[in-house]
Each structure stands twice: as structure tokens, then as C-alpha cells.
Amino acid sequence: MKILIVEDEKPAARRLTRMLEKIEMQASANVHSVKEAVDYLSSNTAPDLIFLDIQLSDGLSFEIFEHVQVDSAIIFTTAYDEYALKAFKLNSIDYLLKPIDAEELEQAVDKYKLRFRESDNSQSTVANINPADLQQIAALLTNQTTSYKNRYTVKVGEHIKLFTADEIQLFYSENKGTYINLLNGRNYLIDSKLEHVETELDPKKFFRISRQAIVSIDSINDIVAYTNSRLKVKISSFDEFDLVVSRERVKEFKGWLEG
């Protein structure tokens, strides 16, 4: 069985590869952009199954279908909420919300096997998706007015305090907890995982620089070169640890800075 992973975040691609290996499935190739996917599909036999991220570094993955015939089953992977993707339930095998859950991944693969591998007819492919549907949903994802979370509550003793996203310099994880750091330098524990917080925030304002931290662009005071081609971000009133941009995120981080 030939599997292609199309995912622009290399750590996410590696994680998915490992998760597939645990259920005795092997990814044949990983590509990271619309262009790489088009080049791969143009020069190789069609994979049986594609795990396809929706938003890639150089555009929406729907653009792939404009350049090459895709005769493969597809499981979409995305950080978008379910309401924006209900139409895919009728056409693709499944879609998985990030961070991908191991049980949901196995269920999606089982669904694929049931529909395609246990049948003598494996000709039903993504080509059956109506191009008009793809265009409609691509437009929705590109142009929709997205509502991002703007308020966070924290418990302080017997009191509940409320803070807006504009008051928060960064979100970070430490000792299995997730914290906010405010403009005044105070840190508060919040009841949420960093992975979930990342999906709630405006990506134009906040960027996840590493597994440990998400920073606000308005709070960055300085950026300096760091070891191993990484960057260190400096934010006032925060000295819990060095805010270092992971090497695999440096290029995307620079693009985010430029808007």
C-alpha cells in the first residue's frame, strides 16, 4: 500500500509517520507544499492513500487538483473546525483535526480499508469530488471572517480574573501546565493545553515558536541569532527561560514577521 503525506510542518509529518508505523503502515513519501505535491504526483504512480493538509506553506492544497489528476483516496488533516469541513464528509474518506489523535487516525484508516481494500472495485477516488465543491470550500476557508478567541479567564484564589488577548505577551508550557504572561510581567496558569490554545488564536498576531511557547508579535522587543541556525526572541518582563525559535520553524517565523 502506497501512502503519501502532504504536510508543510515537518514535525507534524514526522509525528504522523510514526503514528502510522504503530498501526503497521508505512508512508512512502512526505512532501511539504503544493509545488512539491504536484511534482511528486506528476512523476510517480498515484498513491493509494494521501494524508492531505489543507493549508500549506504556498497555498491551499486544493490547488494541487488544478495542476494534476489525483487518483487517490484522501484523508484530510487540518486545524480548522468541523463546521467549515462538513462537505468533505460526503466525498473524502475522512478528515482529522490537529493535533491528530491516534484512535481517530486508526478509525480513519479502517474506514479507508473498508471502503477501498475490502472491495474488488478500488476505482472510487478523489476524482469523484465535484470541482465546484472544492472551489466553494476553498473560497470559504480563504475568505471567511474567522472568529478568534479574545478573552481568557484565570482563577486567583477565590476570584476569577479576565484578560484579553491584547494583554497577553505569550503563552507557554512548563511543568505540564499552560501559562499566560501579561504585559505587566505576571504569569497565570490557564486551564488549556498549548496545542488547543494555538488553534484559538489569530495567526497574524500569535506564532508558535516552539513546543513550549506561543508569542505575540506586538510584544517582541528584539530577535537575535542563536545556536544551530535558530533565533532567540526577547520579550520584556519574561525570564522564565530562553524563547528560542525551533530550527524547523525559523523560515515560517520570518515570513510571519513580514506579514
C-alpha positions in Angstrom: 0.0 0.0 0.0 1.5 3.3 -1.1 0.9 6.3 1.2 1.8 10.0 0.6 1.8 12.6 3.4 1.4 16.2 2.3 2.2 18.4 5.3 4.1 21.7 5.4 5.1 21.3 9.1 7.9 18.7 9.1 7.5 17.8 12.8 3.8 17.1 12.2 4.7 15.0 9.2 7.2 13.0 11.2 4.7 12.5 14.0 2.1 11.2 11.6 4.7 8.9 10.0 5.4 7.4 13.5 1.7 7.1 14.3 1.2 5.2 11.0 4.1 2.9 11.8 2.4 2.0 15.1 -0.5 0.6 13.2 1.8 -1.2 10.8 1.5 1.3 7.9 4.4 2.8 6.1 4.5 6.3 4.4 6.1 6.1 1.0 6.9 9.8 0.8 6.5 13.1 2.6 6.1 16.4 0.6 5.6 19.8 2.1 4.0 22.2 -0.3 1.6 22.5 -3.2 4.5 22.6 -5.7 6.2 19.5 -4.2 2.9 17.6 -4.2 2.3 18.5 -7.9 5.8 17.5 -8.8 5.6 14.2 -6.9 2.2 13.3 -8.3 3.2 14.2 -11.9 6.3 11.9 -11.8 5.1 9.0 -9.7 2.4 6.5 -9.8 -0.6 7.6 -7.8 -0.5 6.6 -4.1 -3.4 4.5 -2.7 -3.9 7.0 0.1 -3.0 10.6 0.7 -2.9 12.4 4.0 -3.5 15.9 2.9 -3.1 19.0 5.0 -5.4 21.8 3.8 -3.3 24.9 4.4 0.2 24.5 3.0 3.1 27.0 3.0 2.5 28.1 -0.6 -1.3 27.9 -0.7 -4.4 25.7 -0.1 -3.9 22.1 -1.1 -7.0 22.3 -3.4 -4.6 24.0 -5.9 -3.0 20.6 -6.4 -6.1 19.4 -8.2 -5.9 22.3 -10.6 -2.5 21.0 -11.9 -2.6 17.3 -11.8 -5.1 14.4 -11.9 -5.3 12.8 -8.4 -6.5 9.2 -8.5 -6.1 8.5 -4.8 -8.2 8.2 -1.7 -7.7 11.2 0.6 -7.8 11.7 4.4 -7.7 15.5 5.1 -5.7 16.8 8.1 -6.5 20.2 9.3 -6.6 22.7 12.2 -9.9 24.1 11.0 -13.0 23.5 13.0 -15.6 20.9 11.9 -18.2 23.4 10.7 -16.0 24.5 7.8 -15.4 21.0 6.5 -18.7 19.1 6.7 -19.0 19.0 3.0 -15.9 16.8 2.9 -17.7 14.0 4.8 -19.6 13.1 1.6 -16.5 13.0 -0.6 -13.3 12.1 1.2 -12.5 9.2 3.4 -12.3 11.4 6.5 -10.7 14.4 8.0 -8.6 14.6 11.1 -8.3 17.7 13.3 -4.9 18.5 14.6 -3.3 17.5 16.8 -4.2 14.1 15.3 -5.5 11.6 17.8 -4.1 8.1 17.5 -7.5 6.4 17.9 -9.2 8.7 15.3 -6.3 8.0 12.9 -6.8 4.3 13.2 -10.6 4.7 12.7 -10.0 6.7 9.5 -7.6 4.1 8.2 -10.1 1.4 9.0 -12.7 3.4 7.1 -10.4 3.5 4.1 -9.7 -0.2 4.2 -13.4 -1.0 4.5 -14.3 1.2 1.5 -11.4 0.5 -0.8 -9.4 -2.5 0.2 -12.1 -5.0 1.0 -13.9 -4.2 -2.3 -12.9 -5.6 -5.7 -13.5 -2.1 -7.1 -11.0 0.4 -5.8 -11.6 2.9 -8.6 -13.6 5.3 -6.4 -11.1 8.1 -5.9 -10.9 11.8 -5.0 -11.6 12.4 -8.7 -15.3 11.9 -7.7 -15.2 15.1 -5.7 -17.1 17.8 -7.5 -14.6 20.6 -8.5 -17.2 23.2 -7.8 -17.4 21.9 -4.2 -13.6 22.2 -3.8 -13.8 25.8 -5.2 -16.6 26.7 -2.9 -14.9 25.4 0.2 -11.5 26.8 -0.8 -13.2 30.2 -1.0 -14.8 29.7 2.4 -11.5 28.8 4.0 -9.7 31.7 2.3 -12.3 34.5 2.7 -14.4 33.6 5.7 -14.3 36.0 8.7 -12.8 33.9 11.4 -13.7 34.5 15.0 -10.6 34.1 17.2 -10.7 33.7 21.0 -10.0 37.1 22.6 -10.6 36.5 26.3 -9.1 34.1 28.9 -10.1 33.5 32.5 -7.8 32.5 35.3 -8.6 31.6 38.9 -6.7 33.6 41.5 -7.6 32.4 45.0 -11.4 32.8 45.2 -11.5 35.2 42.3 -11.8 34.8 38.6 -9.7 37.3 36.5 -10.4 38.1 32.9 -7.7 39.0 30.4 -7.9 39.9 26.7 -5.5 38.6 24.0 -4.1 42.2 23.7 -2.9 42.0 27.3 -1.0 38.7 26.7 2.6 38.7 25.6 2.9 35.0 25.3 1.5 31.6 26.2 3.9 28.9 27.4 4.0 25.4 28.9 6.0 24.4 31.9 5.8 21.5 34.3 2.8 20.1 32.5 0.9 23.4 32.9 0.0 26.2 30.4 0.5 29.8 31.4 -0.1 33.3 30.1 2.5 36.0 30.5 1.0 39.5 30.7 2.3 42.9 29.7 2.9 43.7 33.4 5.1 40.6 33.7 2.7 38.5 35.7 2.2 34.8 34.9 -1.1 32.9 35.4 -2.0 29.3 34.9 -4.8 28.6 32.5 -6.9 25.5 32.1 -6.0 24.6 28.5 -3.2 22.8 26.6 -0.9 24.8 24.4 -1.9 22.7 21.4 -5.5 23.8 21.8 -4.6 27.4 22.5 -2.7 27.6 19.2 -5.9 26.8 17.3 -7.8 29.5 19.0 -5.5 32.5 18.4 -5.3 34.9 15.4 -2.3 33.5 13.4 -1.5 37.0 12.2 -0.8 38.1 15.8 0.4 35.0 17.5 3.0 32.4 16.4 4.1 29.2 18.0 7.9 29.4 18.0 8.4 26.0 19.6 6.7 23.2 21.5 7.0 25.4 24.6 5.8 28.9 23.6 3.5 31.0 21.5 4.5 34.7 21.2 2.6 37.8 20.4 4.1 39.9 17.6 3.3 43.1 19.5 5.4 42.0 22.4 8.6 41.2 20.6 11.4 43.6 21.6 14.3 42.0 19.9 15.3 39.0 17.8 18.9 37.7 17.9 20.8 34.9 16.2 21.1 31.7 18.3 23.0 28.4 18.0 22.2 25.9 15.3 20.7 28.4 12.9 18.0 29.3 15.4 16.7 32.6 16.6 16.1 33.9 20.1 13.1 36.2 20.8 13.3 38.8 23.6 10.1 39.9 25.4 10.1 42.4 28.3 9.4 41.1 31.8 9.8 37.4 30.8 12.9 35.5 32.1 11.5 32.1 32.9 13.5 30.5 30.0 15.0 31.5 26.7 12.4 31.9 24.0 14.1 30.1 21.1 12.5 29.6 17.7 12.8 26.0 16.7 15.1 25.5 13.7 12.3 23.9 11.6 10.1 27.0 12.3 12.6 29.7 11.6 11.7 30.2 7.9 8.0 30.3 8.6 8.6 32.7 11.6 10.5 35.1 9.3 7.6 35.1 6.9 5.2 35.7 9.8 7.2 38.7 10.9 6.9 40.2 7.4 3.1 39.7 7.4 
